[in-house]
Amino acid sequence: MDLTSKQRAQLRGLANTIDTIIQVGKDGIGENLIKQADEALEARELIKGRVLDNNIEYDARLAAEELAKATRSEVVQVIGSKFVLYRETHSRPKDKRIQLVKPAKKKTVK
């Protein structure tokens, strides 16, 4: 699922108020970190992560892309050493999930 720019903007706004719960440290991205991110995404849908200064292998963009690939999520935003990931959950009722803005219908030119 590719996010539209309006959906990304909506998720960025929601991410402003959440705390950082994933930290990529000197050990990099291992099975435990992927499992932790996966569980957090299933529970919250939107998570914020950070690459610590002691990690020389990853920058925030690379860490976000690798975690997104491993957890089947979308990179919403990368700023400095922080990143935001989103994945729709299926364990919560529809009314409790984040309701994304619907993509606009494409206009056809006649």
C-alpha positions in Angstrom: 0.0 0.0 0.0 1.5 3.3 -1.1 0.6 6.3 0.9 -0.5 9.5 -0.8 1.0 12.9 0.1 -2.2 13.8 2.0 -2.1 10.6 4.0 1.5 11.1 4.8 0.7 14.6 6.0 -2.1 13.3 8.2 0.2 10.6 9.7 3.0 13.2 10.2 0.6 15.3 12.2 -0.4 12.3 14.3 3.2 11.4 14.9 4.0 14.8 16.5 2.3 13.8 19.7 3.7 10.2 20.1 6.9 9.2 21.9 9.9 7.4 20.4 9.6 3.7 21.2 12.1 2.1 18.9 15.8 2.8 19.2 18.4 1.5 16.8 21.6 1.3 18.9 25.1 0.0 18.3 23.9 -3.5 17.6 22.0 -2.3 14.5 18.8 -3.9 13.3 18.5 -7.5 14.6 15.7 -10.0 15.0 14.7 -8.6 18.4 14.4 -5.0 17.1 12.3 -6.2 14.1 10.1 -8.3 16.5 9.7 -5.3 18.8 8.8 -3.0 15.9 6.4 -5.5 14.4 4.5 -5.9 17.7 4.4 -2.1 18.2 3.0 -1.6 14.7 0.3 -4.2 15.3 -0.6 -2.5 18.6 -0.3 1.1 17.6 -0.2 1.4 13.8 2.1 4.4 14.0 5.5 4.3 15.7 8.4 6.7 16.0 12.0 5.4 16.0 15.4 6.9 16.5 18.9 6.0 15.4 21.3 6.6 18.4 24.6 8.4 18.0 26.6 5.3 18.8 25.4 3.5 15.6 27.9 4.1 12.8 26.3 1.6 10.4 22.9 3.2 9.9 21.5 6.6 9.3 17.9 7.3 9.9 16.8 6.9 6.3 18.5 3.5 5.9 17.3 2.2 9.2 13.7 3.3 8.5 13.7 1.7 5.0 15.2 -1.6 6.4 12.7 -1.8 9.3 9.8 -0.9 7.0 10.8 -3.7 4.6 11.2 -6.2 7.5 7.9 -5.3 9.1 5.9 -4.7 5.9 5.2 -1.1 6.8 5.5 2.3 5.2 8.1 5.0 6.0 6.1 8.1 6.7 8.8 10.6 7.6 12.5 10.8 8.3 13.9 13.9 10.1 17.4 14.0 11.5 17.9 10.9 13.5 14.2 10.1 13.9 11.8 8.3 11.6 8.1 7.3 11.6 6.6 4.1 10.4 3.0 3.1 9.7 1.2 -0.1 9.1 -2.6 -0.7 9.3 -3.4 -3.2 12.1 -5.9 -6.0 11.7 -6.2 -6.8 15.4 -8.3 -3.8 16.3 -11.9 -3.0 15.3 -12.2 -0.7 12.2 -13.6 2.2 14.3 -10.5 2.1 16.6 -8.0 2.2 13.7 -6.4 5.3 12.2 -8.8 6.5 9.5 -6.7 7.7 6.6 -7.9 10.3 4.2 -9.3 8.7 1.0 -7.2 9.2 -2.1 -8.8 11.7 -4.5 -10.4 10.3 -7.7 -8.3 10.9 -10.8 -9.9 13.2 -13.3 -10.0 12.0 -16.8 -9.3 14.6 -19.5 -11.6 14.4 -22.5 
